[in-house]
Amino acid sequence: MYKYTLGIDGMACGACEAHVKNKLIRRLKCKKVKASHIKNNVVIFSEEIYKEEDFKKILDPTGYIVTSYQCDLAQKKLFGWK
């Protein structure tokens, strides 16, 4: 399982978070997606390998800009993935 952390510019409210989450869930094979307009980021858990360009192709047309990209191996914890 991989954990992707993306910095996102352009999210201002909960509706923006929902819009970003829906776009990613529809286009990618994700187990879990968490978006935060407060932290300006999105955390994605997936078994697939994705590059930064894959996320940019999905989000750039919507007006949200990917400002950073980080991929780590996710660790299984007692109450979910971390």
N, C-alpha and C positions, 0 to 999 in steps of 0.2 A: 504494500500500500504506500502511496506517495502523498505527501502533503505539500501543496503549492500555496505560497503566500504571495499575493499580488498587491502592490500599491496601486490604488485607483484614484484618479483625480476626476472630480465632477459630481460625486455623490453628495447630496445636501440633506436628504431626509430618508425616512423609512420606505417611502415609495421608490426612491432611487435604489435602495438596497434590494428591494423585491424585483425590480426591473433587471438589475445585474444578475441576481441569482437565477431568475427565470431564463435569461439568455444563455447562461452557462449550462444549466441543467438540460435545456433542450438540445444543445449542440454537442455536449460532451458526455462521456460515461462517468458520472460522478456518484460517489457514495454519499457525500455530504458537502454542502456549500454554506459558509457563514460569511455574510457581508456586514460591514460596519461603516456607516458614514462618519462616525465619530473618529475612528482610527484611520479612516481612508484606506481600508484594505478589504480583501476577500481571501478567505482561507478555503481551499478546495481539497477534499480527500478523494483520491481516485486510484484505481489499480492500473490505469493506463499511463503511459509516458507522454507528456506534452511539452512542447517548447514554448518559449515566450511568444513567438510569432502566432501560434495557434490561438492564444488568448487575445492577442491584439486584433486578429482577423474578426473575432466575434464581437469585441467591445468597441473598437474604434468607430464603426459605423453608427453606433448608438450615441456617441458623444462622450463616452467615458474613456479616459486615457489611462493605459497601463503605464505606471511610472517606475515600478520595480518588479522584479521576479525572483522568487527563491523556491527551490525544490529540495525537499528533504524526505528521508524515509520516515513514515509515520510509525509511532509506537503504540501498540495496543495497551491500554490502561484498564483499570477496573471498570470505569463507567464510560468507555468509548475510546476513540482514537485521539491521540495528542501529537 
